[in-house]
Amino acid sequence: YQYMRMIGMTTLKAYKDNILCIEGDFGDKTTEAGIIIKSSIGSDEGIAPRWFKAFDVGPDIDWVTPGQWLYVEYGRWTEGFTVKDDRLEEGAKLWKVDPEACMLISDEDPTQNSTNIGSLTRMAKWDGSINN
């Protein structure tokens, strides 16, 4: 990734095949019925894929656009980091995810309902192509 300065704005830009994500799904969930499902991070059950929202994608990535959600294989993302970017709230974390580890794509936020993945719209194959 690289920084671009444009007329007083600070903007982070992904390059090549990089995917930068926000809103990593690492926390507790509350269902629409008000049931709290505790996070499994720190336990054996925490070794699981996670959802991330695409923030910026490099020009070599043509199968995902910013705003879509990616389901990423466990551990195939960087440690969360903060950067100054005028499009982000102060303190918001970013993660760089491995494009080859993206297993599913959703146009809607799948983290809003922790037990239903029926809103998934496409599935990524291991060869990187998309199956509509």
Accessible surface in RSA format (square Angstrom, percent):
REM  Atomic radii and reference values for relative SASA: ProtOr
REM  Chains: A
REM  Algorithm: Lee & Richards
REM  Probe-radius: 1.40
REM  Slices: 20
REM RES _ NUM      All-atoms   Total-Side   Main-Chain    Non-polar    All polar
REM                ABS   REL    ABS   REL    ABS   REL    ABS   REL    ABS   REL
RES TYR A   1    97.32  45.4  73.11  41.6  24.21  63.0  38.34  28.8  58.97  72.7
RES GLN A   2    92.94  52.0  86.71  63.4   6.23  14.8  26.34  56.1  66.60  50.5
RES TYR A   3   110.20  51.5  84.00  47.8  26.21  68.2  73.97  55.6  36.23  44.7
RES MET A   4    76.61  39.7  71.42  47.3   5.19  12.4  70.91  60.3   5.69   7.5
RES ARG A   5   184.95  77.7 153.09  78.0  31.87  75.9  64.96  88.8 119.99  72.7
RES MET A   6    96.34  49.9  90.92  60.2   5.42  12.9  82.32  70.0  14.03  18.6
RES ILE A   7   180.10 102.5 146.41 109.1  33.69  81.2 158.97 114.5  21.13  57.3
RES GLY A   8    77.60  95.7   0.00   N/A  77.60  95.7  39.64 108.8  37.96  85.0
RES MET A   9    85.85  44.5  85.85  56.8   0.01   0.0  53.33  45.3  32.52  43.1
RES THR A  10     9.55   6.8   9.45   9.6   0.09   0.2   5.96   8.0   3.58   5.4
RES THR A  11    16.32  11.6  16.32  16.5   0.00   0.0  14.57  19.6   1.74   2.6
RES LEU A  12     0.00   0.0   0.00   0.0   0.00   0.0   0.00   0.0   0.00   0.0
RES LYS A  13    74.59  36.4  74.59  45.8   0.00   0.0  43.78  39.4  30.82  32.8
RES ALA A  14     1.24   1.1   0.00   0.0   1.24   2.8   0.00   0.0   1.24   3.3
RES TYR A  15    91.97  42.9  91.56  52.1   0.41   1.1  47.24  35.5  44.73  55.1
RES LYS A  16   131.22  64.0 128.10  78.6   3.12   7.4  73.40  66.1  57.82  61.6
RES ASP A  17    74.45  52.1  74.19  73.8   0.26   0.6  15.04  35.4  59.41  59.3
RES ASN A  18    10.97   7.6  10.41  10.1   0.56   1.3   0.56   1.3  10.41  10.1
RES ILE A  19     0.00   0.0   0.00   0.0   0.00   0.0   0.00   0.0   0.00   0.0
RES LEU A  20     0.00   0.0   0.00   0.0   0.00   0.0   0.00   0.0   0.00   0.0
RES CYS A  21     0.00   0.0   0.00   0.0   0.00   0.0   0.00   0.0   0.00   0.0
RES ILE A  22    25.86  14.7  25.86  19.3   0.00   0.0  25.86  18.6   0.00   0.0
RES GLU A  23    91.07  52.3  71.62  54.2  19.45  46.3  43.08  83.3  47.98  39.2
RES GLY A  24    18.01  22.2   0.00   N/A  18.01  22.2   0.00   0.0  18.01  40.3
RES ASP A  25    25.00  17.5  19.21  19.1   5.78  13.7   6.29  14.8  18.70  18.7
RES PHE A  26    55.97  28.0  48.56  30.1   7.40  19.3  49.27  29.9   6.69  19.2
RES GLY A  27    44.98  55.5   0.00   N/A  44.98  55.5  31.55  86.6  13.44  30.1
RES ASP A  28    73.29  51.3  44.44  44.2  28.85  68.2  18.21  42.9  55.08  54.9
RES LYS A  29    37.56  18.3  34.12  20.9   3.45   8.2  29.64  26.7   7.92   8.4
RES THR A  30    87.89  62.5  62.56  63.4  25.33  60.4  40.99  55.1  46.90  70.9
RES THR A  31    30.30  21.5  23.38  23.7   6.92  16.5  25.80  34.7   4.50   6.8
RES GLU A  32   173.35  99.5 130.33  98.6  43.03 102.4  61.79 119.5 111.56  91.1
RES ALA A  33    89.84  82.6  46.65  72.0  43.19  98.3  59.90  84.4  29.93  79.3
RES GLY A  34    47.64  58.7   0.00   N/A  47.64  58.7  26.58  73.0  21.05  47.2
RES ILE A  35   110.11  62.7 106.09  79.0   4.02   9.7 110.11  79.3   0.00   0.0
RES ILE A  36   110.76  63.0  87.84  65.4  22.92  55.2  87.84  63.3  22.92  62.2
RES ILE A  37    67.42  38.4  63.57  47.4   3.85   9.3  66.82  48.1   0.60   1.6
RES LYS A  38   147.51  72.0 130.26  79.9  17.24  41.1  91.22  82.1  56.29  60.0
RES SER A  39    40.68  34.4  16.36  21.8  24.32  56.0  20.00  42.6  20.68  29.0
RES SER A  40    38.07  32.2  29.60  39.5   8.48  19.5  24.62  52.4  13.45  18.8
RES ILE A  41    92.02  52.4  67.09  50.0  24.93  60.1  67.96  48.9  24.05  65.3
RES GLY A  42    84.76 104.5   0.00   N/A  84.76 104.5  43.13 118.3  41.63  93.2
RES SER A  43    50.55  42.7  35.17  46.9  15.38  35.4  43.52  92.7   7.03   9.8
RES ASP A  44   123.27  86.3 109.09 108.6  14.18  33.5  30.30  71.3  92.97  92.7
RES GLU A  45   127.44  73.2 109.42  82.8  18.02  42.9  63.23 122.3  64.21  52.4
RES GLY A  46     6.40   7.9   0.00   N/A   6.40   7.9   2.68   7.3   3.72   8.3
RES ILE A  47   111.02  63.2  89.56  66.7  21.47  51.7  89.56  64.5  21.47  58.3
RES ALA A  48    30.86  28.4  29.24  45.1   1.62   3.7  30.86  43.5   0.00   0.0
RES PRO A  49    42.50  31.0  35.65  32.5   6.85  24.9  35.65  29.4   6.85  42.6
RES ARG A  50    28.59  12.0  27.43  14.0   1.16   2.8   2.38   3.3  26.21  15.9
RES TRP A  51    16.11   6.5  16.11   7.8   0.00   0.0   8.04   4.3   8.08  13.1
RES PHE A  52     0.00   0.0   0.00   0.0   0.00   0.0   0.00   0.0   0.00   0.0
RES LYS A  53    58.55  28.6  58.55  35.9   0.00   0.0  12.21  11.0  46.34  49.4
RES ALA A  54     2.09   1.9   0.00   0.0   2.09   4.8   0.00   0.0   2.09   5.5
RES PHE A  55    22.26  11.1  14.35   8.9   7.91  20.6  16.35   9.9   5.91  16.9
RES ASP A  56    10.20   7.1  10.20  10.2   0.00   0.0   0.00   0.0  10.20  10.2
RES VAL A  57    20.68  13.6  14.71  13.3   5.97  14.4  14.71  12.8   5.97  16.2
RES GLY A  58     1.17   1.4   0.00   N/A   1.17   1.4   0.01   0.0   1.16   2.6
RES PRO A  59   108.18  78.8  70.17  64.0  38.01 138.2  83.27  68.7  24.91 154.8
RES ASP A  60    96.78  67.8  68.99  68.7  27.79  65.7  21.22  49.9  75.56  75.4
RES ILE A  61    14.81   8.4   5.22   3.9   9.58  23.1   5.22   3.8   9.58  26.0
RES ASP A  62   135.46  94.9  98.10  97.6  37.36  88.4  43.36 102.0  92.11  91.9
RES TRP A  63    42.92  17.2  28.26  13.7  14.66  34.4  27.54  14.7  15.38  25.0
RES VAL A  64     3.56   2.3   0.00   0.0   3.56   8.6   0.98   0.8   2.58   7.0
RES THR A  65    82.46  58.6  82.43  83.6   0.03   0.1  68.73  92.3  13.73  20.8
RES PRO A  66    72.79  53.1  52.69  48.0  20.10  73.1  53.17  43.9  19.62 121.9
RES GLY A  67    32.62  40.2   0.00   N/A  32.62  40.2  23.01  63.1   9.61  21.5
RES GLN A  68    18.37  10.3  18.11  13.2   0.26   0.6   8.52  18.1   9.85   7.5
RES TRP A  69    11.19   4.5  11.19   5.4   0.00   0.0   5.12   2.7   6.07   9.8
RES LEU A  70     0.00   0.0   0.00   0.0   0.00   0.0   0.00   0.0   0.00   0.0
RES TYR A  71    54.45  25.4  54.45  31.0   0.00   0.0  23.12  17.4  31.33  38.6
RES VAL A  72     0.00   0.0   0.00   0.0   0.00   0.0   0.00   0.0   0.00   0.0
RES GLU A  73    41.55  23.9  40.97  31.0   0.58   1.4   9.97  19.3  31.58  25.8
RES TYR A  74   112.62  52.6  96.97  55.2  15.65  40.7  56.34  42.3  56.28  69.4
RES GLY A  75    44.63  55.0   0.00   N/A  44.63  55.0  20.64  56.6  23.99  53.7
RES ARG A  76    89.68  37.7  83.20  42.4   6.49  15.4  35.10  48.0  54.58  33.1
RES TRP A  77    46.87  18.8  25.61  12.4  21.26  49.9  12.90   6.9  33.97  55.1
RES THR A  78    55.12  39.2  46.60  47.2   8.52  20.3  54.96  73.8   0.15   0.2
RES GLU A  79   150.00  86.1 134.32 101.6  15.68  37.3  62.21 120.3  87.79  71.7
RES GLY A  80    15.23  18.8   0.00   N/A  15.23  18.8   0.23   0.6  14.99  33.6
RES PHE A  81    47.11  23.6  40.78  25.3   6.33  16.5  47.11  28.6   0.00   0.0
RES THR A  82    78.54  55.9  56.32  57.1  22.22  53.0  24.52  32.9  54.02  81.7
RES VAL A  83    34.58  22.8  13.26  12.0  21.32  51.4  22.70  19.7  11.88  32.2
RES LYS A  84   138.61  67.6 127.34  78.1  11.27  26.8  97.30  87.6  41.30  44.0
RES ASP A  85     6.92   4.8   0.01   0.0   6.91  16.3   0.17   0.4   6.75   6.7
RES ASP A  86    68.10  47.7  33.66  33.5  34.44  81.4  21.98  51.7  46.12  46.0
RES ARG A  87   111.85  47.0  74.99  38.2  36.86  87.8  59.98  82.0  51.87  31.4
RES LEU A  88    26.54  14.8   8.54   6.1  18.00  45.2  11.47   8.1  15.07  40.6
RES GLU A  89   149.66  85.9 136.07 102.9  13.60  32.4  56.45 109.2  93.21  76.1
RES GLU A  90   184.90 106.2 144.73 109.5  40.17  95.6  66.40 128.4 118.50  96.7
RES GLY A  91    55.29  68.2   0.00   N/A  55.29  68.2  30.12  82.6  25.17  56.4
RES ALA A  92    32.71  30.1  19.39  29.9  13.32  30.3  30.56  43.0   2.15   5.7
RES LYS A  93   103.97  50.7  96.29  59.1   7.68  18.3  50.50  45.5  53.48  57.0
RES LEU A  94     0.00   0.0   0.00   0.0   0.00   0.0   0.00   0.0   0.00   0.0
RES TRP A  95    23.63   9.5  23.63  11.4   0.00   0.0  17.80   9.5   5.84   9.5
RES LYS A  96    67.91  33.1  65.94  40.5   1.97   4.7  25.88  23.3  42.04  44.8
RES VAL A  97     0.39   0.3   0.00   0.0   0.39   0.9   0.39   0.3   0.00   0.0
RES ASP A  98    40.84  28.6  36.06  35.9   4.78  11.3  16.89  39.8  23.95  23.9
RES PRO A  99    26.31  19.2  20.04  18.3   6.27  22.8  20.04  16.5   6.27  39.0
RES GLU A 100   131.13  75.3 119.52  90.4  11.61  27.6  40.54  78.4  90.60  74.0
RES ALA A 101     0.00   0.0   0.00   0.0   0.00   0.0   0.00   0.0   0.00   0.0
RES CYS A 102     6.22   4.7   0.00   0.0   6.22  14.6   0.00   0.0   6.22   6.7
RES MET A 103    43.10  22.3  39.15  25.9   3.95   9.4  20.67  17.6  22.43  29.7
RES LEU A 104    25.27  14.1  25.27  18.1   0.00   0.0  25.27  17.7   0.00   0.0
RES ILE A 105     0.00   0.0   0.00   0.0   0.00   0.0   0.00   0.0   0.00   0.0
RES SER A 106     0.00   0.0   0.00   0.0   0.00   0.0   0.00   0.0   0.00   0.0
RES ASP A 107    71.55  50.1  49.06  48.8  22.49  53.2  24.94  58.7  46.61  46.5
RES GLU A 108   108.50  62.3 103.63  78.4   4.87  11.6  36.90  71.4  71.59  58.5
RES ASP A 109    44.35  31.1  29.00  28.9  15.35  36.3  17.66  41.6  26.69  26.6
RES PRO A 110     7.02   5.1   0.08   0.1   6.95  25.2   3.12   2.6   3.90  24.2
RES THR A 111    20.42  14.5  13.39  13.6   7.03  16.7   6.60   8.9  13.82  20.9
RES GLN A 112   123.69  69.2 110.51  80.8  13.17  31.4  44.06  93.8  79.62  60.4
RES ASN A 113    58.10  40.1  55.00  53.1   3.10   7.5  19.60  47.2  38.50  37.2
RES SER A 114    44.11  37.3   9.93  13.3  34.19  78.8  14.50  30.9  29.61  41.5
RES THR A 115   115.08  81.9  78.87  80.0  36.22  86.3  63.46  85.2  51.62  78.0
RES ASN A 116    80.34  55.4  73.11  70.7   7.23  17.4  15.51  37.3  64.83  62.7
RES ILE A 117   101.83  57.9  96.67  72.0   5.15  12.4  96.67  69.6   5.15  14.0
RES GLY A 118    64.54  79.6   0.00   N/A  64.54  79.6  36.50 100.2  28.04  62.8
RES SER A 119    39.33  33.2  22.88  30.5  16.45  37.9  31.61  67.3   7.72  10.8
RES LEU A 120    43.42  24.2  20.97  15.0  22.45  56.4  21.08  14.8  22.34  60.1
RES THR A 121    65.49  46.6  37.06  37.6  28.43  67.8  44.04  59.2  21.46  32.4
RES ARG A 122    73.46  30.8  66.19  33.7   7.27  17.3  12.70  17.4  60.76  36.8
RES MET A 123   111.78  57.9 110.83  73.3   0.95   2.3  82.55  70.2  29.23  38.7
RES ALA A 124    15.86  14.6   3.74   5.8  12.12  27.6   3.74   5.3  12.12  32.1
RES LYS A 125   109.29  53.3  98.97  60.7  10.32  24.6  51.33  46.2  57.96  61.7
RES TRP A 126   173.97  69.8 152.37  73.7  21.60  50.7 123.50  65.8  50.47  81.9
RES ASP A 127   116.86  81.9  73.66  73.3  43.20 102.1  51.93 122.2  64.93  64.8
RES GLY A 128    36.29  44.7   0.00   N/A  36.29  44.7  29.67  81.4   6.61  14.8
RES SER A 129    52.72  44.6  42.66  56.9  10.06  23.2  47.73 101.6   5.00   7.0
RES ILE A 130    47.84  27.2  20.51  15.3  27.33  65.9  20.51  14.8  27.33  74.2
RES ASN A 131    75.13  51.8  67.28  65.0   7.85  18.9   4.99  12.0  70.14  67.8
RES ASN A 132   150.35 103.7  92.58  89.5  57.78 139.1  56.58 136.2  93.77  90.6
END  Absolute sums over single chains surface
CHAIN  1 A     8140.2       6180.4       1959.9       4353.4       3786.9
END  Absolute sums over all chains
TOTAL          8140.2       6180.4       1959.9       4353.4       3786.9
